[in-house]
Amino acid sequence: MKLLVYVGAVTEPRKLDILIEMMSFLPQAQLCFVGKRDEDYVSKLQKLSKKLGIENRIWFRGPVHHEQVVNYISGSDLSFVLIPNSSLSYKLSLPNKFFESILAKVPIAIYSHSEEMIKMFGDQTGSLRLDTLSAKELASQVQKFLDSSSPTLSNRLTKSQKFLKKGTLERIEFVKSIESLSLIHI
């Protein structure tokens, strides 16, 4: 049984019901949500998973201390980074969960219109770029990836580590540029 993980806010704007629906097409997988959550939305997701008959393969962990996030991700086979195209903030984002998944040495399934993440992501991590938010098509993409002869774990780790080093340097430069801007306004 494969373990899939989503780390982040479990809120309606994240459109996580798609992941629940996707799981109905992945009978050999389990899904764990880790992060702060809107209890009303979690209740909706639980009802949906029960309606689909998959409630025994869906877990809601709740938030964990930031120092434990990488450990939670590292136990999974695939980490989801879903960033809907609903605001300029999301379009320009490079979320921590992206880098935490790389640190956890776990392949990432990314659905994002973030220009920066797409530019950094490329094919360097041995992971999966999702191109749809249709549950059945997502399941097909995920299943093919999990079944594929994708790079071995050691190759994936090497690529991820190189990617992280490159991405970290770019992120540090970005932070420095922001800090220099804030100094001007003081």
C-alpha positions as semicolon CSV with decimal commas, in nm:
position;residue;x (nm);y (nm);z (nm)
1;M;0,000;0,000;0,000
2;K;0,142;0,338;-0,103
3;L;0,127;0,632;0,138
4;L;0,048;0,974;-0,009
5;V;0,074;1,290;0,200
6;Y;-0,051;1,646;0,180
7;V;0,113;1,894;0,417
8;G;-0,042;2,235;0,463
9;A;-0,364;2,413;0,550
10;V;-0,666;2,189;0,510
11;T;-0,906;2,459;0,395
12;E;-1,165;2,488;0,120
13;P;-0,965;2,725;-0,105
14;R;-0,703;2,448;-0,141
15;K;-0,960;2,228;-0,322
16;L;-0,851;1,915;-0,138
17;D;-1,177;1,736;-0,214
18;I;-1,009;1,651;-0,546
19;L;-0,751;1,442;-0,356
20;I;-1,029;1,257;-0,173
21;E;-1,208;1,187;-0,502
22;M;-0,877;1,080;-0,660
23;M;-0,832;0,819;-0,387
24;S;-1,145;0,637;-0,503
25;F;-0,944;0,547;-0,817
26;L;-0,631;0,443;-0,622
27;P;-0,734;0,136;-0,419
28;Q;-0,373;0,052;-0,327
29;A;-0,300;0,391;-0,168
30;Q;-0,365;0,576;0,156
31;L;-0,373;0,954;0,203
32;C;-0,274;1,153;0,509
33;F;-0,339;1,525;0,557
34;V;-0,096;1,698;0,795
35;G;-0,154;2,057;0,895
36;K;-0,377;2,323;1,040
37;R;-0,735;2,260;0,945
38;D;-1,078;2,410;0,915
39;E;-1,291;2,160;1,111
40;D;-1,604;2,229;0,902
41;Y;-1,410;2,154;0,583
42;V;-1,252;1,841;0,736
43;S;-1,604;1,724;0,823
44;K;-1,707;1,771;0,457
45;L;-1,399;1,577;0,342
46;Q;-1,473;1,297;0,588
47;K;-1,833;1,275;0,466
48;L;-1,709;1,262;0,106
49;S;-1,460;0,985;0,187
50;K;-1,734;0,787;0,363
51;K;-1,970;0,836;0,066
52;L;-1,696;0,703;-0,165
53;G;-1,625;0,409;0,071
54;I;-1,262;0,506;0,127
55;E;-1,277;0,649;0,481
56;N;-1,044;0,374;0,610
57;R;-0,766;0,501;0,377
58;I;-0,789;0,874;0,462
59;W;-0,635;1,033;0,774
60;F;-0,634;1,386;0,911
61;R;-0,333;1,429;1,139
62;G;-0,369;1,797;1,226
63;P;-0,075;2,031;1,275
64;V;0,269;1,913;1,384
65;H;0,563;2,114;1,510
66;H;0,759;2,263;1,219
67;E;1,066;2,060;1,317
68;Q;0,866;1,737;1,264
69;V;0,719;1,816;0,920
70;V;1,006;1,665;0,721
71;N;0,983;1,344;0,928
72;Y;0,612;1,311;0,849
73;I;0,674;1,361;0,479
74;S;0,973;1,123;0,471
75;G;0,753;0,826;0,555
76;S;0,543;0,872;0,241
77;D;0,579;0,760;-0,119
78;L;0,455;1,087;-0,272
79;S;0,398;1,438;-0,135
80;F;0,134;1,667;-0,285
81;V;0,194;2,038;-0,337
82;L;-0,133;2,182;-0,465
83;I;-0,134;2,555;-0,523
84;P;-0,455;2,665;-0,698
85;N;-0,431;2,959;-0,934
86;S;-0,657;3,180;-0,724
87;S;-0,436;3,479;-0,643
88;L;-0,115;3,656;-0,736
89;S;0,031;3,539;-0,405
90;Y;-0,017;3,175;-0,506
91;K;0,115;3,243;-0,854
92;L;0,441;3,378;-0,711
93;S;0,471;3,130;-0,425
94;L;0,749;2,892;-0,330
95;P;0,586;2,719;-0,032
96;N;0,781;2,557;0,247
97;K;0,610;2,222;0,177
98;F;0,788;2,215;-0,158
99;F;1,131;2,242;0,005
100;E;1,031;2,018;0,297
101;S;0,938;1,742;0,052
102;I;1,279;1,772;-0,112
103;L;1,449;1,760;0,228
104;A;1,240;1,452;0,311
105;K;1,377;1,290;-0,007
106;V;1,025;1,212;-0,129
107;P;0,894;1,265;-0,484
108;I;0,658;1,558;-0,519
109;A;0,332;1,575;-0,713
110;I;0,290;1,942;-0,800
111;Y;-0,015;2,121;-0,929
112;S;0,073;2,487;-0,948
113;H;0,074;2,789;-1,171
114;S;0,361;2,932;-0,967
115;E;0,604;3,056;-1,228
116;E;0,891;3,032;-0,981
117;M;0,811;2,676;-0,876
118;I;0,770;2,564;-1,237
119;K;1,098;2,731;-1,331
120;M;1,279;2,566;-1,040
121;F;1,100;2,232;-1,068
122;G;1,172;2,123;-1,423
123;D;1,249;1,751;-1,436
124;Q;1,522;1,777;-1,176
125;T;1,356;1,604;-0,881
126;G;1,229;1,279;-1,032
127;S;0,880;1,391;-0,937
128;L;0,544;1,450;-1,102
129;R;0,400;1,769;-1,249
130;L;0,022;1,742;-1,241
131;D;-0,161;1,912;-1,525
132;T;-0,523;1,869;-1,419
133;L;-0,756;1,892;-1,124
134;S;-0,981;1,611;-1,247
135;A;-0,988;1,331;-0,989
136;K;-0,980;1,046;-1,241
137;E;-0,700;1,202;-1,448
138;L;-0,501;1,284;-1,132
139;A;-0,536;0,924;-1,020
140;S;-0,415;0,804;-1,359
141;Q;-0,111;1,031;-1,349
142;V;-0,028;0,933;-0,990
143;Q;-0,074;0,560;-1,056
144;K;0,148;0,573;-1,366
145;F;0,413;0,756;-1,166
146;L;0,399;0,512;-0,875
147;D;0,408;0,213;-1,113
148;S;0,666;0,356;-1,349
149;S;1,030;0,279;-1,374
150;S;1,098;0,633;-1,258
151;P;1,447;0,699;-1,127
152;T;1,556;0,480;-0,840
153;L;1,535;0,635;-0,497
154;S;1,909;0,700;-0,484
155;N;1,900;0,876;-0,822
156;R;1,598;1,076;-0,709
157;L;1,777;1,180;-0,392
158;T;2,086;1,295;-0,581
159;K;1,874;1,503;-0,818
160;S;1,672;1,643;-0,528
161;Q;1,981;1,741;-0,335
162;K;2,128;1,922;-0,636
163;F;1,792;2,091;-0,693
164;L;1,765;2,194;-0,329
165;K;2,112;2,346;-0,333
166;K;2,028;2,547;-0,645
167;G;1,684;2,646;-0,511
168;T;1,819;2,742;-0,171
169;L;2,078;2,972;-0,325
170;E;1,810;3,137;-0,539
171;R;1,582;3,175;-0,236
172;I;1,862;3,330;-0,029
173;E;1,925;3,583;-0,306
174;F;1,554;3,664;-0,316
175;V;1,542;3,717;0,063
176;K;1,849;3,940;0,043
177;S;1,682;4,150;-0,226
178;I;1,367;4,186;-0,011
179;E;1,576;4,281;0,291
180;S;1,756;4,548;0,090
181;L;1,420;4,691;-0,019
182;S;1,296;4,708;0,340
183;L;1,612;4,894;0,444
184;I;1,532;5,164;0,191
185;H;1,191;5,226;0,349
186;I;1,312;5,254;0,710
